[in-house]
């Protein structure tokens, strides 16, 4: 699945993101609204990860 598909189906997919990154709140997931950079930024902030680590996690999640 590519990121354009995720953006279009964010309401359906955000549960999968919540399962992967449980510390993200429903409000934060609503705020992200399918924006990859916003998701990576929230992962960085919540989990103390570097930009590269957050990007890698999102890539892995996208390919799973």
C-alpha positions in Angstrom: 0.0 0.0 0.0 1.4 3.4 -0.8 1.0 6.5 1.3 -1.7 8.1 -1.0 -3.9 5.1 -0.2 -3.2 5.5 3.5 -4.2 9.2 3.3 -7.4 8.3 1.6 -8.3 5.5 4.1 -6.9 7.1 7.2 -10.1 6.7 9.2 -10.1 2.9 8.5 -6.3 2.5 9.0 -5.7 4.6 12.1 -6.7 1.6 14.3 -3.7 -0.2 12.9 -1.5 2.8 13.7 -3.0 2.8 17.2 -2.1 -0.9 17.6 1.5 -0.2 16.4 2.0 3.0 18.4 -0.2 2.6 21.5 1.0 5.8 23.1 -0.6 7.9 20.4 -4.0 9.2 21.5 -7.1 9.1 19.4 -7.0 12.9 19.2 -3.5 12.8 18.0 -4.4 10.2 15.3 -7.3 12.4 14.2 -4.9 15.4 14.1 -2.4 13.4 12.0 -5.3 12.7 9.5 -3.1 10.6 7.2 -0.2 13.1 7.0 3.0 11.0 7.1 5.3 13.8 8.4 2.8 14.5 11.2 2.8 10.8 12.1 6.6 10.6 12.1 6.7 13.8 14.2 4.3 12.4 16.8 6.3 9.1 17.0 9.5 11.1 17.5 7.9 13.2 20.3 6.1 10.3 22.1 8.9 7.7 21.9 12.0 9.9 21.8 13.1 8.5 18.5 15.3 10.2 15.9 13.8 11.3 12.6 15.4 8.4 10.9 14.1 5.9 13.4 10.6 7.2 13.1 10.7 7.2 9.3 12.0 3.6 9.4 9.2 2.5 11.7 6.6 4.1 9.4 8.2 2.4 6.4 8.1 -1.0 8.1 4.5 -0.4 9.2 3.5 0.6 5.7 5.1 -2.6 4.2 3.5 -4.9 6.7 
